[in-house]
Amino acid sequence: MYNQPPFNPSASPAVPPPSGSNKKVLFGVLGAVGCFGLLFAVALAFGGYYFYFRSKPSVANVNVNSNDTPSSSNLNTNSNSNVNSNTNTNGGTISSGSSGLLRAKVQPKVGKFSLVKVEAMTATPPTSSFEVVRNVNALLTRIITAASPTEAVYARYRDGSSDSYDGIDHRLVQVGSAAAAGSMMESVVTELKGMGFTERRRVPNTGQDRSTLGTKVYLQKGDGQYADEVVLWTNNTNFLSAVTGKGGNASLFENGTTY
């Protein structure tokens, strides 16, 4: 036999490289996928950001004034009194600036009357279940506001265990001069008479040395135990008032004050 050449199978044919057009298609697909992924990531991030801030509770701007913070010297420490800060929400305070001197004068107890609360006077009159008392409170609030006082304080007193018609609405107001305080009082007297009040008596307000500090005026509407009574008085540059729905209580209260 003839010697046959050794068997040497030929190698597998090589796969031809992709043409230029195929490369462009491949790169286009990859680029589109990458671009889509980038857009998806951006959209996801924006959606998370939007949801986060939409879900946060809105916070109103708060203007904090250090002058509205009452100092400890202005606080009444009587356990029976509810002492409020100068930042009253009922219409805002009506004084142009508070020294706290009048507030410090408020007595925790005046005779049989006990202090319920004391606060900077506001443009909203205190409420009452009695129409005449409500009308007097509105009148005093309007006239005091128009006077632009340097300090105005409102205090509520209770007669014993009751806190209704026989309580006392008390105001202490400081203005620029004794003449201004006297003029404010006369304006209140005139309007109270127009509401049906009668001026019962008028006397000087004297100090311990018998010097004249101002004037006291006692007014009343109706007669008997449930008559409405208002006492107004001045003390130099201060105007003060006491309003009640029980005859005699305002006079009794004024007589027990130290000013």
Secondary structure, DSSP 8 states (H G I E B T S, - for coil): -------------------HHHHHHHHHHHHHHHHHHHHHHHHHHHHHHHHHHHHS---------GGGS--GGG----TT-EE--S---SS-B--S---SHHHHH--SEETTEEEEEEEE-BSS----SSHHHHHHHHHHHHHHHHT--SEEEEEEEEETTB-STTSEEEEEEE-S-HHHHHHHHHHHHHHHHHTT-EEEEEEEEE-TTS-EEEEEEEEEES-STT-EEEEEEEETTEEEEEEESSTTHHHHHHHH---
